[in-house]
Structure formats: C-alpha cells, structure tokens
Amino acid sequence: MFLKLHNILEESPFFNHIPSKKDETWRFSSLHNYLEKEYKKDFHHDKESSFSPKDRYWLHIQDGQLHKEDLPSSVHLKQHPLNYEVSHNPFACLSSNEAASPLELIVYEDLEISVYFSYSDKSFINSSLNIILKEGVKAKVYLHYSGGDESFISHTSQFQVQKNAQLFITQVQALSSGSALISQNSFHLQEKATLKSFCLLYSGEYLHNFVNADLHFKSDAEVSSILLSSQKQKQIFSCEIDHLADQSKSELISKQVIKDSSTCVFDANTRIQAGTHACEATQSSRALLLNESAQIHSKPHLEIYSDDLKASHGTTVGELDQEALSYLQSRGISADKAKEMLIGAFINELIQKSETLGFQERILELMGESQ
C-alpha cells in the first residue's frame, strides 16, 4: 500500500504538527519535497533472514523490527514503546507505531557489539534504539545504516551512560543514494561518565543527524563527525551539548569534504549552565571545498552563563593546497592521485584522533568506496 507522507502523518495520534514552508526549521532540507512523495507503509519480512555478520555480538534490525540477534547473557534486551520525547525530531514520535518495535539494551558488563539497521525501498520507516550502560561498564558500539532507496527514514537513539561508565560509539550512515534520513541521538552522561562518539555521513540524498548530550559532574564527551558530500546531496550535522555540573568537559570536532553542487551544514551549540565551575568546552569545524558550486554553512555557537570555565570555538573553510598538489605531481604522482592523498590526509587526521573506536578498517574501506 502506497501513501503520501502527509497522509501517513495524519493517521498518527502522536504527530500533530508539520512545519510550513514559511516557518520550516529544517535548514536547507527541502522537507516538503519528501512529504509529497509516496511511500509504502506496511512491511512483510521473512523472519528467517540469512543475515549473519562476522561480529561476535550483533543485532540486525530490519525496518525498525528486530530480525536476528546474537547477544551475551550480560545484555538484557527489551522491546517496548518509547517513553521519552524527542523535541528536535518530531517524526521520531512515530516510532511507536505498529511498523516499529523500539528496542532497549541494558548492558551489565563490558561489551563490543555491532547493530545493523537495514531499510526497505520506497517506504516511510521508523527505527529506534535505547542503550543503558550500568555503572562502571565499558562498551564499544558500532551502528550501521543501509538500504532505504527513495525512502524517508526517522531514527532515534537514546544512550544512558551511568556513573564511571564509558561509551565508545561509531555510526556509519551508508544508505542508498536516494534515501532521506532524520536521525536523533541523545546521550545522558552521569557522574564521571565518558563518551566518545564518531559519525560518518557519506551516502543518501538528504541526511540530517542531530546529537544531544547532557553532561554531569566530571563527565567527558568527545563528539566528532566526517561529512563527505557530492552531487546534489544535503548533509546536516547538528549538535547540542549541555554542561549541567562542575568540571564537565566537551570537545566537538567536525570535518566536511564537499564537492559538485552539494551542501553541508554544521550547526552546533554548547551551553554552560549558571552555577557551574571549571567546565571546559571546545568546538571546531573545518570544511574542504572541491568545487565553486559546493556550499558549507557553518554556525558554531557557545551559550555561557558562568564565569569559571575554559571555552573556544572556530570554523575554517578552504580548498586543496595548490602548492602541495604541485609538489606531489612533481614527484610523478598523477593529479587525481595527488588530490586523493591530500583529501585522505585531511580526513585521516580526525580518524586517528577519534581512533574510530576499534572500527578503523571498516571506516577507511567505506570512505575509499565513496571517493
């Protein structure tokens, strides 16, 4: 059954507002173009999927429903309706309809796990995942999104990192070229919790990735992203970090490589709440434009209500170093190879810094395919 997205939204008891073209807040999104398309609403999948990755522990989630899993006894898996609201992504509330079964993982011991989200074509799809790390637990999580050609996808994740726990998360949005994705990731860090998050956006017609992080006493968050856009892609990376208690630290780094007539947006806000002391916050955005028609819109922002802190932000936009290109070509390297080497060096600097949380080989392989 095919329906326009307008009709699907009207049927939902959870959704009551669509931004008008005039007041639309989805910057550079052309959201209404997607609302007019027709999507499948009903899904029928073979529960005996042959999907079996090489990872030791993993989940396979097809169109928002759990298909297969291989988990240790130290992880408690539950399926239940969402019990929280996602203010920045109104489509996320639709994740509680019959097409999706929100999942919650409660992790009691150290863990390394991969979660694979796959989506059908020409469909309107919701998926969601909650992960709770119990006190002192260290977890490495790899999230991979694929498929969804000509689909509109809404995804929500919520991560609760309890006292002294450590979350290392890598996300790869490797969707089909005609897909549209709005993704919301919320991180709640308790006392002395640690977060290292890395996100790669490189495929899909329109990708909008939101990140929200709440930091408590002595918690530490490092959020990094790489956006590789080409043709007429629109990629938006938005981040809000809220320092709620003393001695919390945050570092936000984003790099964008933009070519053809594509557009990237970096929109970030770090808030230091009143009454906090000795907080540290940094923001950095660096864009590499490969064509005159490529566009970057960068908006780093600090919202400070305390005098006792260290904070900085900055953004740079540039092109490939012509002297470096000439030098490499003078050593017998072709122009295309020289450009590839310089772009690789620009990106790999961030990959090395973030360590891509144990999944570096996968990231480099995917980025090689996207060049």
Summary of the structure (lengths in Angstrom):
residues: 371
radius of gyration: 20.6
end to end distance: 36.9
largest distance: 64.7
contacts: 1298
relative contact order: 0.10
helix: 17%
strand: 48%
